[in-house]
Amino acid sequence: MSKHKITKEHIDWILANSRFEKHVFWGKELVLSCKLPNGFTVTGRGACVDPRNFDPEIGTEIALKQVEGKIWELEGYLLQQRLWDGGAING
């Protein structure tokens, strides 16, 4: 993360240095748990109504996009706090 912005490269670094576990429930729901380098965990999920239509690759892709979105949010909150603490946005 640069001083005043979050980059895609930073998010990719976090993802590359995270640990993942995925589980399939009921033959139609995939839950992806991600342990970030700082120890925090986030999850994503992909599911369908009918198990005959379930594709674990598509479920993983959907869940990973959700995890990535949550990381962007968390890093945004962290950046906002750092800027606030440094006096950049609190006058």
C-alpha positions in Angstrom: 0.0 0.0 0.0 1.4 3.4 -0.9 1.1 6.3 1.5 -2.2 7.6 0.1 -3.7 4.9 -2.0 -4.2 1.1 -2.3 -3.0 -0.6 -5.4 -4.0 -3.8 -7.2 -0.5 -5.0 -6.7 -0.9 -4.7 -2.9 -4.1 -6.6 -3.0 -2.5 -9.3 -5.2 0.4 -9.5 -2.7 -2.1 -10.1 0.2 -3.9 -12.8 -1.8 -0.6 -14.5 -2.8 0.5 -14.6 0.9 -2.9 -15.8 2.3 -3.9 -19.3 3.1 -7.1 -20.8 1.7 -9.4 -23.6 2.6 -12.6 -24.5 0.7 -15.4 -26.8 1.5 -18.4 -27.9 -0.4 -21.7 -28.4 1.4 -24.7 -30.3 0.2 -23.2 -30.7 -3.2 -24.2 -27.2 -4.2 -22.5 -24.6 -2.0 -18.8 -23.8 -1.9 -17.3 -21.8 1.0 -13.9 -20.3 0.7 -12.1 -19.3 3.9 -9.1 -17.1 3.6 -6.6 -16.4 6.3 -4.8 -13.1 5.5 -1.1 -12.6 6.3 -2.1 -10.6 9.4 -4.2 -13.5 10.7 -7.6 -12.0 10.0 -10.0 -14.2 8.1 -12.6 -13.5 5.4 -14.9 -15.8 3.5 -16.6 -16.0 0.2 -19.2 -18.4 -1.2 -20.6 -19.6 -4.4 -23.8 -21.7 -4.6 -26.5 -22.8 -6.9 -30.1 -24.0 -6.4 -29.7 -27.5 -8.0 -26.7 -29.7 -7.2 -26.8 -30.9 -10.9 -25.8 -27.3 -11.9 -23.0 -26.9 -9.4 -19.5 -26.3 -10.8 -16.8 -26.0 -8.1 -14.5 -24.0 -10.4 -17.2 -21.4 -10.9 -18.0 -21.4 -7.2 -14.4 -20.9 -6.4 -14.1 -18.1 -8.8 -17.1 -16.3 -7.4 -16.0 -16.9 -3.8 -12.5 -15.6 -4.6 -13.9 -12.4 -6.1 -15.9 -11.9 -2.9 -12.8 -12.4 -0.8 -10.8 -9.9 -2.9 -13.6 -7.4 -2.5 -13.5 -7.7 1.2 -9.8 -7.2 1.2 -10.2 -4.0 -0.7 -12.7 -2.8 1.9 -10.5 -3.7 4.8 -7.4 -2.1 3.3 -9.5 1.0 2.6 -10.5 1.2 6.2 -6.9 0.7 7.3 -5.7 3.5 4.9 -8.4 5.8 6.2 -7.3 5.2 9.8 -3.6 5.8 8.9 -4.4 9.0 7.2 -6.6 10.1 10.1 -3.9 9.3 12.6 -1.3 11.1 10.6 -3.4 14.2 10.4 -3.9 14.1 6.7 -7.7 14.2 6.9 -8.5 15.5 10.3 -7.3 19.0 9.9 
